[in-house]
Amino acid sequence: MAKAHRSNGTAGFPKELKLSNGRSVTVRLIESADKAGIIAFARSLPHDDLLFLRTDITEPEVVEDWLANVKKGNTATVIAESDGKIVGYGSVHTDQARWTRRVGEIRVQVAPAYRGSGLGRHLAAEIFKIGQERGLKKMAAMMTPDQAGARAAFDKLGFQVEALLQDWVIDRDGHPRDLLIMSYDMEGLSDQISV
């Protein structure tokens, strides 16, 4: 029996999604030309959302690093567009350190006008598929405990709490925050995750 070939998760894009709020979006892989769109998207987010971004994607240099990691294969990102504007993204980031290279950190962000429409779940599902295709064995999500919406979304996807670290991170305003780490074991994922 031939061994299954693992792809890099690029098949099947772009795709059109109809959301529960009646809107349609195009989901596709991020490209270098999306730098300005990502920055505009990040800068349009409410201040409270920006407090919790793992990296400051309102800064051009940070977005350049992100896109460079996509090009190197260390990161995979899908974006959602509507009327030519980015309205959300899902990303999986891998650390190339030997002991954690089979773990991916998932990050999902959706514009306020698209929250509650199922877009975040769709983006997370696409990233899960890409993670599986890349051979990842575990997905992790990191957030502060007061990010109730994010916590609920990851609970719904079947993530489990791994750790709560006291005063582990500093937000953009310089305040210490606890860090909640949730994870999902990728084995058997395709039978459980659906949108």
N, C-alpha and C positions, 0 to 999 in steps of 0.2 A: 504494500500500500504506500503510495507516494505521500510524503510529508506535505502538509498544507503550507502554502507560501504566505508569509506575512507581508502585508502591504504597508505603506506609510500613511494610509487613511485618506488618500486624495480622491478615491473613486466616488462617483455619485454627486459631485458638486459641479455647478450650482444647483440648488433645488428651491422650489417655491413652497412656502408653507402658508396655510390658511389658519389663522389664530382664532381663539374662542371669542375674541371681541369683533370678529368679522374682517379684520385687517389681514392683508397678505404681506409677507416679507420674502425676500430672497436670502437664502443662507448659502454662503460660499466661503472658500478658504481666503484668509487674509493675504494681501500682496503688498509689496514695497510701496506701491502707489497709494496705499491706504493711510499712510502716515498722517497726512493733514486731517483726514476724516476721523481717525482715532482720537487725535488731539482735540478736535472740535467736539466729538462725542463726550470725551472726558470733561472738558471745560463746561459742557452743558449740564452736567450732573449736579444735583443739589449738594450744598456744602457738607451735609451730614454723610453723604455717600463718599465724598472725597476723604473724609476723616479715616475711612477704613480701607482705602485702596492699599494693597500690599506694596505696590510701587507707584510712584507719582506719574501717571500716564498723561498728565497735563503738560509735562515737560518734554520737549522734542528729543533730547538726548536719551531719555528713558525709553521712548517709543522706538528710537533707532536701535537701541540694545535689544528690545523685544523682537523687532523685525530681523535683526541679525541672528538671534537665537532660533527664529523660525527657519531662516535660511540654512543654518547649521543642522537643523533637525532636532534641536533640544526642546523646542516648543512647537505645539500645533495649535492653531487658532482658527475658529470659524467666526465669521461676522454675519450679522443680520442687517439687511438694508431695506429701507422703505423710502420711496421717492428720492433715491440717490443719496440718502443720509444713513449713516450707521446708527442703529437703534439698539444694538446689543452685541455682545461677543461671549464666546466660551473658549477657554484656553486650557491646555494641559501643559505643565512645565515639568521637565525632568532634570534632575541633578545628575551630573555625570560621575559623581563619586561612586566608586565600585559598590559600596554597601547599600546605596539607595537608588541605583539606576533603574530598578524595576518598579519604583514608586513614582506616580505622577501627582502633582498638585493641580487640582482643578480650580479654575477661577471663572466665574460667570458674572456679568454685569448687564443690566437691562435698563433702558431709559424709562423714567417714571411713567410716561404715557403708555408703555407697553407692559407694565407689570400687571400680574393677574390674568394675563391673556394666554398663558402657557408657553410663552417664548423662552423663558428661562429653562423650563423643563426640556423643551426641544433642543436648546443649545447644549445643555448638560448631556442629553442622550447622544447627540452627535459626537461630543468629546469622549464619552464613554466608548463609543464604537471605535473611534480613532485610537484611544488608549489600548483597547483590546487588540486591534490590528497591529499595534506596535509592540505587543507582547508584555504590556504592563501587568503586574499582578495585584497591585493595590493602588487605589486613588485616595488622596487626602484632600480635605478642604479645611481651611483655616479662617476663623472669623472671631470677632469679639462676641461674648455672650449676649450683648444687647442688640445684635443684628438678628432680631427675631424672625424676619422674613427669610433670610438666608438659612437660618437654623431649621425652620419649618420645611423649606424646600429640600434640604439635604436629608432631613428625617424622612420625608416622603419618598425619596429615592432609595432609602434603605441604609443610609450611612449610620454608623454607630459612633458614639463619643469615645475617643481614645484618651484625651487628656484635657484638663483645664489648668492652665498655667497662670498663676497670679502675677499681675503687673509685668507681663512679659513683653508687651509692645508699647510704643509711644505713638499717639495719634498725631496728625498734622498740627494740632494746637499745642502739642507738648505734654499732653496728659497721659499718665500711665493707664493701660487697659489690660484686662485679662485676655488671654488667647485660648480659644476653644479649638481643639483639633478633632475633626471627625474623619472617619475613614470607611472605605468600602473594599471588601475583598472581591477582586474581579472574577474569580472562578465562578462559573455558572451565571454570570451577569446577564447574558442574552435572554435567559428564561425569565428574568425578573424586572428588568428596566423596560418600560414602554412609555410612550407619550400619548 
